[in-house]
Amino acid sequence: NVMPDYGAFADSGGNTTYLANIVNNFIENNASLTYRWNQGERANNFIRVYRNYLTYNYENHMDYTYPDYYFNGLSYTTQADGAEWQQTWRISDRYTLLGGASWRQVSADSEEYDVVIPGFGVYLPGNNFKGKKISNRAFFLENNWRLPKNWSVTAGMRYDDYTLFGDKTTARITVNRELDDTTNVFASWGQIFKTPFIADVYGGGFMLPNPKLKPETGDVVTLGINTRLAEGTELQASVFSS
Protein backbone atom coordinates (compact mmCIF):
# COMPACT_ATOMS: atom_id res chain seq x y z
CA ASN A 1 0.00 0.00 0.00
CA VAL A 2 1.21 3.49 -0.86
CA MET A 3 -0.52 6.74 -0.16
CA PRO A 4 -1.91 8.55 -3.22
CA ASP A 5 -0.28 11.71 -4.47
CA TYR A 6 -2.26 14.81 -5.36
CA GLY A 7 -2.12 14.01 -9.06
CA ALA A 8 -4.31 10.96 -8.54
CA PHE A 9 -7.32 13.27 -8.31
CA ALA A 10 -6.27 15.85 -10.90
CA ASP A 11 -8.92 14.81 -13.45
CA SER A 12 -11.74 13.82 -11.11
CA GLY A 13 -12.84 17.05 -9.47
CA GLY A 14 -10.91 16.53 -6.25
CA ASN A 15 -11.54 14.43 -3.18
CA THR A 16 -13.16 15.39 0.11
CA THR A 17 -12.52 13.53 3.35
CA TYR A 18 -14.36 14.35 6.58
CA LEU A 19 -12.65 13.20 9.76
CA ALA A 20 -14.37 13.67 13.11
CA ASN A 21 -12.83 15.18 16.21
CA ILE A 22 -9.80 16.76 14.56
CA VAL A 23 -10.77 20.44 14.52
CA ASN A 24 -9.41 22.25 17.57
CA ASN A 25 -10.28 25.90 16.91
CA PHE A 26 -12.93 27.20 14.56
CA ILE A 27 -13.41 30.96 14.15
CA GLU A 28 -15.93 32.58 11.82
CA ASN A 29 -16.54 36.33 11.67
CA ASN A 30 -18.93 37.83 9.10
CA ALA A 31 -19.62 41.56 8.93
CA SER A 32 -21.55 43.71 6.46
CA LEU A 33 -22.76 47.29 6.16
CA THR A 34 -25.79 48.10 3.99
CA TYR A 35 -27.37 51.41 3.02
CA ARG A 36 -30.89 51.30 1.50
CA TRP A 37 -33.04 54.01 -0.10
CA ASN A 38 -36.39 54.38 -1.89
CA GLN A 39 -37.65 50.95 -0.91
CA GLY A 40 -41.00 49.75 -2.24
CA GLU A 41 -42.92 46.93 -3.89
CA ARG A 42 -40.97 47.31 -7.14
CA ALA A 43 -37.80 48.91 -5.79
CA ASN A 44 -34.88 47.46 -3.85
CA ASN A 45 -32.00 49.95 -3.88
CA PHE A 46 -28.91 49.34 -1.78
CA ILE A 47 -25.14 49.55 -1.46
CA ARG A 48 -23.39 46.89 0.64
CA VAL A 49 -19.82 46.14 1.69
CA TYR A 50 -18.88 42.96 3.56
CA ARG A 51 -16.10 40.77 4.88
CA ASN A 52 -16.47 37.06 5.70
CA TYR A 53 -13.58 35.45 7.58
CA LEU A 54 -13.11 31.77 8.44
CA THR A 55 -10.15 29.93 9.99
CA TYR A 56 -9.73 26.58 11.67
CA ASN A 57 -6.85 24.62 13.17
CA TYR A 58 -6.79 20.86 13.60
CA GLU A 59 -4.63 18.00 14.80
CA ASN A 60 -2.21 16.11 12.60
CA HIS A 61 -4.10 12.99 11.54
CA MET A 62 -2.37 10.08 9.82
CA ASP A 63 -4.05 6.71 9.27
CA TYR A 64 -1.69 4.17 7.73
CA THR A 65 -4.27 1.36 7.99
CA TYR A 66 -6.37 2.92 5.26
CA PRO A 67 -3.84 4.80 3.11
CA ASP A 68 -6.50 6.16 0.76
CA TYR A 69 -7.82 8.22 3.67
CA TYR A 70 -5.28 10.52 5.22
CA PHE A 71 -5.26 14.06 6.49
CA ASN A 72 -2.11 16.02 7.17
CA GLY A 73 -3.59 19.48 7.61
CA LEU A 74 -2.54 22.02 10.20
CA SER A 75 -4.62 25.14 9.51
CA TYR A 76 -6.74 26.72 6.81
CA THR A 77 -7.94 30.34 6.49
CA THR A 78 -10.19 31.96 3.91
CA GLN A 79 -11.51 35.51 3.62
CA ALA A 80 -14.01 37.08 1.23
CA ASP A 81 -14.19 40.85 0.73
CA GLY A 82 -16.84 42.38 -1.47
CA ALA A 83 -19.08 45.25 -2.43
CA GLU A 84 -22.51 45.26 -4.13
CA TRP A 85 -24.71 47.95 -5.65
CA GLN A 86 -28.27 47.58 -6.92
CA GLN A 87 -30.58 50.25 -8.34
CA THR A 88 -34.17 50.20 -9.62
CA TRP A 89 -35.47 52.66 -12.21
CA ARG A 90 -39.22 52.86 -12.72
CA ILE A 91 -39.44 54.03 -16.34
CA SER A 92 -43.25 53.83 -16.47
CA ASP A 93 -46.14 52.07 -14.78
CA ARG A 94 -45.47 49.02 -16.94
CA TYR A 95 -41.70 49.07 -17.39
CA THR A 96 -39.04 48.74 -14.68
CA LEU A 97 -35.29 48.54 -15.13
CA LEU A 98 -33.00 46.92 -12.56
CA GLY A 99 -29.23 47.22 -12.67
CA GLY A 100 -26.23 46.67 -10.48
CA ALA A 101 -22.60 45.76 -10.07
CA SER A 102 -20.47 43.78 -7.65
CA TRP A 103 -16.85 43.08 -6.77
CA ARG A 104 -15.65 40.11 -4.74
CA GLN A 105 -12.19 38.82 -3.82
CA VAL A 106 -11.58 35.54 -2.02
CA SER A 107 -8.18 34.74 -0.50
CA ALA A 108 -6.88 31.61 1.22
CA ASP A 109 -3.90 30.38 3.28
CA SER A 110 -3.05 26.74 3.93
CA GLU A 111 -0.56 25.02 6.24
CA GLU A 112 0.04 21.29 6.10
CA TYR A 113 2.59 18.80 7.39
CA ASP A 114 4.73 16.86 4.94
CA VAL A 115 3.69 13.22 4.54
CA VAL A 116 6.58 10.82 5.17
CA ILE A 117 6.17 7.05 5.56
CA PRO A 118 9.51 5.30 6.15
CA GLY A 119 9.70 1.90 4.51
CA PHE A 120 7.12 2.76 1.86
CA GLY A 121 9.24 5.33 0.07
CA VAL A 122 6.45 7.88 0.32
CA TYR A 123 7.12 11.59 0.63
CA LEU A 124 4.50 14.20 -0.19
CA PRO A 125 5.16 17.86 0.58
CA GLY A 126 2.39 19.62 2.44
CA ASN A 127 0.10 21.88 0.48
CA ASN A 128 1.42 25.17 1.91
CA PHE A 129 0.55 28.53 0.43
CA LYS A 130 -0.33 32.08 1.46
CA GLY A 131 -2.31 34.77 -0.28
CA LYS A 132 -3.90 32.73 -3.07
CA LYS A 133 -6.65 34.94 -4.51
CA ILE A 134 -9.57 34.78 -6.94
CA SER A 135 -11.33 38.04 -7.85
CA ASN A 136 -14.56 38.69 -9.71
CA ARG A 137 -16.31 41.77 -10.97
CA ALA A 138 -19.85 41.56 -12.34
CA PHE A 139 -22.48 43.78 -13.94
CA PHE A 140 -26.12 42.99 -14.59
CA LEU A 141 -29.16 44.60 -16.19
CA GLU A 142 -32.72 43.32 -15.99
CA ASN A 143 -35.89 44.52 -17.73
CA ASN A 144 -39.41 43.91 -16.43
CA TRP A 145 -42.48 44.54 -18.55
CA ARG A 146 -46.08 44.35 -17.32
CA LEU A 147 -48.20 43.39 -20.31
CA PRO A 148 -51.98 43.34 -20.89
CA LYS A 149 -54.15 40.46 -19.62
CA ASN A 150 -51.95 39.94 -16.54
CA TRP A 151 -48.84 38.86 -18.45
CA SER A 152 -45.35 39.95 -17.43
CA VAL A 153 -41.92 39.33 -18.92
CA THR A 154 -38.53 39.68 -17.24
CA ALA A 155 -35.33 39.50 -19.30
CA GLY A 156 -31.80 40.17 -18.12
CA MET A 157 -28.12 39.75 -18.83
CA ARG A 158 -25.10 39.43 -16.54
CA TYR A 159 -21.39 39.85 -17.24
CA ASP A 160 -18.77 38.17 -15.01
CA ASP A 161 -15.01 38.68 -15.23
CA TYR A 162 -12.82 36.37 -13.10
CA THR A 163 -9.07 36.67 -12.66
CA LEU A 164 -8.73 32.87 -12.89
CA PHE A 165 -11.64 31.72 -15.07
CA GLY A 166 -11.98 34.47 -17.66
CA ASP A 167 -15.16 36.32 -18.55
CA LYS A 168 -18.66 35.15 -19.43
CA THR A 169 -21.99 36.78 -20.38
CA THR A 170 -25.17 34.94 -19.40
CA ALA A 171 -28.84 35.65 -20.04
CA ARG A 172 -32.21 34.66 -18.62
CA ILE A 173 -35.89 35.27 -19.38
CA THR A 174 -39.06 34.59 -17.38
CA VAL A 175 -42.68 34.75 -18.55
CA ASN A 176 -45.37 35.00 -15.88
CA ARG A 177 -49.19 34.90 -16.08
CA GLU A 178 -51.53 35.78 -13.21
CA LEU A 179 -54.58 33.54 -13.60
CA ASP A 180 -56.49 35.24 -10.76
CA ASP A 181 -55.83 36.97 -7.44
CA THR A 182 -54.49 33.78 -5.87
CA THR A 183 -52.67 31.88 -8.63
CA ASN A 184 -49.89 32.51 -11.14
CA VAL A 185 -47.93 30.27 -13.52
CA PHE A 186 -44.47 30.93 -14.94
CA ALA A 187 -41.84 29.57 -17.31
CA SER A 188 -38.17 30.56 -17.36
CA TRP A 189 -34.93 29.84 -19.20
CA GLY A 190 -31.47 30.83 -18.03
CA GLN A 191 -27.80 30.15 -18.65
CA ILE A 192 -25.50 28.70 -15.99
CA PHE A 193 -21.96 29.83 -15.17
CA LYS A 194 -20.78 28.28 -11.89
CA THR A 195 -17.11 28.62 -10.94
CA PRO A 196 -15.16 26.32 -8.57
CA PHE A 197 -14.49 27.44 -5.02
CA ILE A 198 -10.98 28.56 -4.11
CA ALA A 199 -10.44 25.40 -2.02
CA ASP A 200 -11.39 23.24 -5.02
CA VAL A 201 -8.62 24.82 -7.10
CA TYR A 202 -5.78 25.35 -4.61
CA GLY A 203 -6.71 22.77 -1.99
CA GLY A 204 -6.29 23.23 1.74
CA GLY A 205 -8.62 22.41 4.56
CA PHE A 206 -10.42 19.22 3.62
CA MET A 207 -9.76 19.51 -0.12
CA LEU A 208 -7.02 18.23 -2.40
CA PRO A 209 -5.98 20.78 -5.04
CA ASN A 210 -7.15 20.50 -8.63
CA PRO A 211 -5.91 23.41 -10.78
CA LYS A 212 -7.47 21.86 -13.91
CA LEU A 213 -11.03 22.58 -12.80
CA LYS A 214 -13.12 24.76 -15.10
CA PRO A 215 -16.46 26.53 -14.59
CA GLU A 216 -19.70 24.63 -15.15
CA THR A 217 -21.81 25.98 -18.00
CA GLY A 218 -25.23 25.04 -19.30
CA ASP A 219 -28.90 25.94 -19.42
CA VAL A 220 -31.85 25.50 -17.07
CA VAL A 221 -35.56 25.54 -17.96
CA THR A 222 -38.20 25.84 -15.22
CA LEU A 223 -42.02 25.58 -15.20
CA GLY A 224 -43.94 26.44 -12.03
CA ILE A 225 -47.13 27.48 -10.31
CA ASN A 226 -47.85 29.46 -7.13
CA THR A 227 -51.29 29.45 -5.53
CA ARG A 228 -52.94 30.40 -2.26
CA LEU A 229 -55.23 27.56 -1.17
CA ALA A 230 -56.65 29.16 1.96
CA GLU A 231 -55.84 31.81 4.51
CA GLY A 232 -52.28 31.09 5.66
CA THR A 233 -51.82 28.15 3.26
CA GLU A 234 -49.87 28.46 0.04
CA LEU A 235 -48.63 25.94 -2.53
CA GLN A 236 -45.52 26.41 -4.67
CA ALA A 237 -44.60 23.73 -7.19
CA SER A 238 -42.10 23.63 -10.05
CA VAL A 239 -40.24 21.27 -12.37
CA PHE A 240 -36.91 22.01 -14.00
CA SER A 241 -34.37 20.58 -16.41
CA SER A 242 -30.72 21.65 -16.37
C-alpha positions in Angstrom: 0.0 0.0 0.0 1.2 3.5 -0.9 -0.5 6.7 -0.2 -1.9 8.6 -3.2 -0.3 11.7 -4.5 -2.3 14.8 -5.4 -2.1 14.0 -9.1 -4.3 11.0 -8.5 -7.3 13.3 -8.3 -6.3 15.8 -10.9 -8.9 14.8 -13.5 -11.7 13.8 -11.1 -12.8 17.0 -9.5 -10.9 16.5 -6.3 -11.5 14.4 -3.2 -13.2 15.4 0.1 -12.5 13.5 3.4 -14.4 14.4 6.6 -12.7 13.2 9.8 -14.4 13.7 13.1 -12.8 15.2 16.2 -9.8 16.8 14.6 -10.8 20.4 14.5 -9.4 22.2 17.6 -10.3 25.9 16.9 -12.9 27.2 14.6 -13.4 31.0 14.2 -15.9 32.6 11.8 -16.5 36.3 11.7 -18.9 37.8 9.1 -19.6 41.6 8.9 -21.5 43.7 6.5 -22.8 47.3 6.2 -25.8 48.1 4.0 -27.4 51.4 3.0 -30.9 51.3 1.5 -33.0 54.0 -0.1 -36.4 54.4 -1.9 -37.6 51.0 -0.9 -41.0 49.8 -2.2 -42.9 46.9 -3.9 -41.0 47.3 -7.1 -37.8 48.9 -5.8 -34.9 47.5 -3.9 -32.0 49.9 -3.9 -28.9 49.3 -1.8 -25.1 49.5 -1.5 -23.4 46.9 0.6 -19.8 46.1 1.7 -18.9 43.0 3.6 -16.1 40.8 4.9 -16.5 37.1 5.7 -13.6 35.4 7.6 -13.1 31.8 8.4 -10.2 29.9 10.0 -9.7 26.6 11.7 -6.8 24.6 13.2 -6.8 20.9 13.6 -4.6 18.0 14.8 -2.2 16.1 12.6 -4.1 13.0 11.5 -2.4 10.1 9.8 -4.0 6.7 9.3 -1.7 4.2 7.7 -4.3 1.4 8.0 -6.4 2.9 5.3 -3.8 4.8 3.1 -6.5 6.2 0.8 -7.8 8.2 3.7 -5.3 10.5 5.2 -5.3 14.1 6.5 -2.1 16.0 7.2 -3.6 19.5 7.6 -2.5 22.0 10.2 -4.6 25.1 9.5 -6.7 26.7 6.8 -7.9 30.3 6.5 -10.2 32.0 3.9 -11.5 35.5 3.6 -14.0 37.1 1.2 -14.2 40.9 0.7 -16.8 42.4 -1.5 -19.1 45.3 -2.4 -22.5 45.3 -4.1 -24.7 47.9 -5.6 -28.3 47.6 -6.9 -30.6 50.3 -8.3 -34.2 50.2 -9.6 -35.5 52.7 -12.2 -39.2 52.9 -12.7 -39.4 54.0 -16.3 -43.3 53.8 -16.5 -46.1 52.1 -14.8 -45.5 49.0 -16.9 -41.7 49.1 -17.4 -39.0 48.7 -14.7 -35.3 48.5 -15.1 -33.0 46.9 -12.6 -29.2 47.2 -12.7 -26.2 46.7 -10.5 -22.6 45.8 -10.1 -20.5 43.8 -7.6 -16.9 43.1 -6.8 -15.6 40.1 -4.7 -12.2 38.8 -3.8 -11.6 35.5 -2.0 -8.2 34.7 -0.5 -6.9 31.6 1.2 -3.9 30.4 3.3 -3.0 26.7 3.9 -0.6 25.0 6.2 0.0 21.3 6.1 2.6 18.8 7.4 4.7 16.9 4.9 3.7 13.2 4.5 6.6 10.8 5.2 6.2 7.1 5.6 9.5 5.3 6.1 9.7 1.9 4.5 7.1 2.8 1.9 9.2 5.3 0.1 6.4 7.9 0.3 7.1 11.6 0.6 4.5 14.2 -0.2 5.2 17.9 0.6 2.4 19.6 2.4 0.1 21.9 0.5 1.4 25.2 1.9 0.6 28.5 0.4 -0.3 32.1 1.5 -2.3 34.8 -0.3 -3.9 32.7 -3.1 -6.6 34.9 -4.5 -9.6 34.8 -6.9 -11.3 38.0 -7.8 -14.6 38.7 -9.7 -16.3 41.8 -11.0 -19.8 41.6 -12.3 -22.5 43.8 -13.9 -26.1 43.0 -14.6 -29.2 44.6 -16.2 -32.7 43.3 -16.0 -35.9 44.5 -17.7 -39.4 43.9 -16.4 -42.5 44.5 -18.5 -46.1 44.3 -17.3 -48.2 43.4 -20.3 -52.0 43.3 -20.9 -54.1 40.5 -19.6 -51.9 39.9 -16.5 -48.8 38.9 -18.4 -45.3 40.0 -17.4 -41.9 39.3 -18.9 -38.5 39.7 -17.2 -35.3 39.5 -19.3 -31.8 40.2 -18.1 -28.1 39.8 -18.8 -25.1 39.4 -16.5 -21.4 39.8 -17.2 -18.8 38.2 -15.0 -15.0 38.7 -15.2 -12.8 36.4 -13.1 -9.1 36.7 -12.7 -8.7 32.9 -12.9 -11.6 31.7 -15.1 -12.0 34.5 -17.7 -15.2 36.3 -18.5 -18.7 35.2 -19.4 -22.0 36.8 -20.4 -25.2 34.9 -19.4 -28.8 35.7 -20.0 -32.2 34.7 -18.6 -35.9 35.3 -19.4 -39.1 34.6 -17.4 -42.7 34.8 -18.6 -45.4 35.0 -15.9 -49.2 34.9 -16.1 -51.5 35.8 -13.2 -54.6 33.5 -13.6 -56.5 35.2 -10.8 -55.8 37.0 -7.4 -54.5 33.8 -5.9 -52.7 31.9 -8.6 -49.9 32.5 -11.1 -47.9 30.3 -13.5 -44.5 30.9 -14.9 -41.8 29.6 -17.3 -38.2 30.6 -17.4 -34.9 29.8 -19.2 -31.5 30.8 -18.0 -27.8 30.1 -18.7 -25.5 28.7 -16.0 -22.0 29.8 -15.2 -20.8 28.3 -11.9 -17.1 28.6 -10.9 -15.2 26.3 -8.6 -14.5 27.4 -5.0 -11.0 28.6 -4.1 -10.4 25.4 -2.0 -11.4 23.2 -5.0 -8.6 24.8 -7.1 -5.8 25.4 -4.6 -6.7 22.8 -2.0 -6.3 23.2 1.7 -8.6 22.4 4.6 -10.4 19.2 3.6 -9.8 19.5 -0.1 -7.0 18.2 -2.4 -6.0 20.8 -5.0 -7.2 20.5 -8.6 -5.9 23.4 -10.8 -7.5 21.9 -13.9 -11.0 22.6 -12.8 -13.1 24.8 -15.1 -16.5 26.5 -14.6 -19.7 24.6 -15.2 -21.8 26.0 -18.0 -25.2 25.0 -19.3 -28.9 25.9 -19.4 -31.9 25.5 -17.1 -35.6 25.5 -18.0 -38.2 25.8 -15.2 -42.0 25.6 -15.2 -43.9 26.4 -12.0 -47.1 27.5 -10.3 -47.9 29.5 -7.1 -51.3 29.5 -5.5 -52.9 30.4 -2.3 -55.2 27.6 -1.2 -56.7 29.2 2.0 -55.8 31.8 4.5 -52.3 31.1 5.7 -51.8 28.1 3.3 -49.9 28.5 0.0 -48.6 25.9 -2.5 -45.5 26.4 -4.7 -44.6 23.7 -7.2 -42.1 23.6 -10.1 -40.2 21.3 -12.4 -36.9 22.0 -14.0 -34.4 20.6 -16.4 -30.7 21.7 -16.4 
